[in-house]
Amino acid sequence: MFCGKAMTANPYNTLKDDLHLTAPAAPSRKRLAACLLIAIPFLLALPLRYWALNLAGAWFVSTELEPDHRRAFLGLMYLGLMLAISVWCFFGASILLWRDRFYPVVSACASVIFGVLAIPAGIFLAIGLSSYFKYG
């Protein structure tokens, strides 16, 4: 079959197996933008926590509550705000990664998951913004 010769390469592979042909030399702009979108929730965590606990007014959490209940509701509202921002950032990042063909199946599945989660996150953010303009 091989006439005594060892087969060193796949005869059906028409592409060269050189590294410079299969791997990009530098990440694309879409991948860099996705990394920045993923970093946004981590960069905003401490400033948003300070704002939510110290500077946000009565529109964020009512001041008529007892201090313990107000503290608990402030923590929950901060958590909801961070989750909503994270979901929207991860949704945008997964769309950019999918468009860049970075693990297309995984990034497409992540886009679907974060897209579904973005709907209640958007509603949460819309309610927060409308209460800010109404009571702020």
C-alpha positions in Angstrom: 0.0 0.0 0.0 2.7 2.5 1.0 5.5 0.7 -0.9 7.6 0.5 2.2 7.7 4.3 2.7 6.4 5.8 5.9 3.7 8.4 5.4 4.9 11.7 6.9 2.0 14.0 6.0 -1.7 13.7 5.4 -2.2 13.7 1.6 -5.7 15.0 2.0 -4.6 18.1 3.9 -4.3 20.9 1.3 -3.3 23.5 3.9 0.2 23.9 5.2 0.6 23.2 8.9 2.8 26.3 9.5 2.0 28.3 12.5 2.0 31.7 10.7 -0.8 30.4 8.4 -3.1 29.2 11.1 -2.7 31.6 14.0 -3.1 35.4 13.8 -0.1 37.4 14.6 -2.0 39.8 16.8 -5.5 39.9 18.2 -8.1 41.7 16.1 -9.8 44.9 17.2 -13.1 43.0 17.8 -11.3 40.8 20.3 -9.7 43.7 22.0 -13.0 45.5 22.2 -14.5 42.3 23.7 -11.8 42.3 26.4 -12.6 45.9 27.2 -16.3 45.1 27.5 -15.6 42.2 29.8 -13.4 44.4 32.0 -16.1 47.2 32.4 -18.1 45.5 35.2 -14.9 44.9 37.2 -13.7 48.5 36.7 -17.1 49.9 37.7 -17.7 47.6 40.8 -16.1 49.8 43.4 -17.2 53.2 42.2 -20.8 52.0 41.7 -20.7 50.5 45.2 -19.6 53.8 46.7 -22.3 55.6 44.7 -25.1 53.2 45.6 -24.3 53.1 49.4 -23.3 56.7 50.0 -24.5 59.1 47.2 -27.7 57.6 45.7 -30.8 59.4 46.9 -34.2 58.3 48.0 -35.1 57.4 44.4 -32.7 54.4 44.6 -34.0 53.0 47.9 -36.6 54.7 50.1 -35.3 56.7 53.0 -38.4 55.9 55.0 -37.3 52.3 55.7 -35.6 51.3 58.9 -31.8 51.4 58.6 -31.4 47.6 58.6 -33.9 47.1 55.8 -32.5 50.1 53.9 -29.1 48.6 54.1 -30.4 45.2 52.8 -32.3 46.8 49.9 -29.3 49.0 49.0 -27.2 45.8 48.8 -29.8 44.1 46.6 -30.2 47.0 44.3 -26.4 47.3 43.9 -26.2 43.6 43.2 -29.0 43.9 40.6 -27.4 46.9 39.0 -24.0 45.1 38.7 -25.7 42.0 37.3 -27.5 44.0 34.7 -24.4 45.9 33.6 -22.4 42.6 33.5 -25.0 40.8 31.4 -25.1 43.6 28.8 -21.3 43.8 28.7 -20.9 40.1 28.4 -23.6 40.0 25.7 -21.8 42.6 23.6 -18.5 40.8 24.2 -19.8 37.4 23.1 -21.3 39.0 19.9 -17.9 40.6 19.1 -16.1 37.3 19.8 -18.6 35.4 17.6 -18.1 38.0 14.8 -14.3 37.5 15.2 -14.8 33.7 14.8 -13.2 33.1 18.2 -14.6 29.6 19.2 -17.7 30.3 17.1 -19.9 27.6 18.7 -19.1 28.6 22.3 -19.4 32.3 21.6 -22.7 31.8 19.8 -24.1 29.8 22.7 -22.9 32.5 25.1 -24.6 35.1 22.9 -27.9 33.3 23.1 -27.7 32.8 26.9 -26.6 36.4 27.5 -29.2 37.7 25.0 -32.0 36.0 26.9 -30.7 37.4 30.2 -30.3 40.8 28.7 -34.1 41.2 28.4 -34.8 41.3 32.2 -31.6 43.2 32.7 -32.8 45.9 30.3 -36.1 46.0 32.1 -34.3 46.4 35.4 -32.2 49.2 34.0 -35.2 50.9 32.4 -37.1 50.9 35.7 -34.0 52.3 37.5 -33.6 55.1 34.9 -37.2 56.0 34.9 -37.3 56.2 38.7 -34.2 58.4 38.6 -35.9 60.9 36.2 -39.2 60.7 38.1 -37.9 61.0 41.6 -34.3 62.2 41.2 
